[in-house]
Amino acid sequence: MQNQKVKLLIVDDEAPICEILRFNLEKEYDVCIAGNGVEALEKYRAEHPALILLDIMLPELDGFEVLQEIRKTDKLTSIIMLTAREREEDVVAGFSLGADDYIKKPFSIPELRGRIAANLRRNCLSETGVKSAGDKSKGAEITIDMNRFDVFRGTSPCGLTPREFELITFLHKNPMRVFSREELMRDVWHYDYYGDLRAVDVCVRRLREKIEQSPAEPEIIRTKRGQGYYFAKDDASSVTTARILPINK
């Protein structure tokens, strides 16, 4: 018996683009297609895809509205926004609503394949972590809860997107080590050479807005000017600002 193919949902109102993508991806994946925002939500609920390629400019409901509706109940399905827009505001809007990635049109099929594979790897790692991890990383200000797949300030969840959660857990595992944007693109986004480095800056900015007391003067995720980002230690005690604690059963 052959292994079942991973299911992808392609959402674009231009039928020729959908068919080109289907032709190039159907050997590797089980592809379904939607031509507008309402149909996209119907197909998502019926087909349960592992990854969605989601155009922003759609009839009925636009891509941002579709993304927002999905993220109300689903933080794990990988969603890659497809867009002809290059304004940073659009990138920020997509990430703030929970997009995992975005690809600017026009794009090459090899780039698309690479992005899909990288996001599916992230999806698998996230699911494994949620099911098997049983520890909290607790600091003076925040608690990283691997079971709930979120960060808490006191008892209040920060509402991190999957990418934001993966970023903070990666940096926390490597305290005080400075990572360049290229290294984070490789180790967190899992892209060897694809990807817009602005995505890293946007993700860090959004993460700080959710976890830091003062995002303009971050104490947890800090910047080494000209070099990159790092998870800070408590200088007074020379221990990381988050400690591993067992979860109370």
Secondary structure, DSSP 8 states (H G I E B T S, - for coil): -----EEEEEE-S-HHHHHHHHHHHTTTEEEEEESSHHHHHHHHHHH--SEEEEESS-SSS-HHHHHHHHHTT-SSSEEEEEES---HHHHHHHHHHT-SEEEESS--HHHHHHHHHHHHHHHHHHHHHHHH--EEEE-SS-EEETTTTEEEETTEE----HHHHHHHHHHHHSTT--B-HHHHHHHTS--SS-S-THHHHHHHHHHHHHH-SSTTS-SSEEEETTTEEEE-EETTTTEESSEEEE---
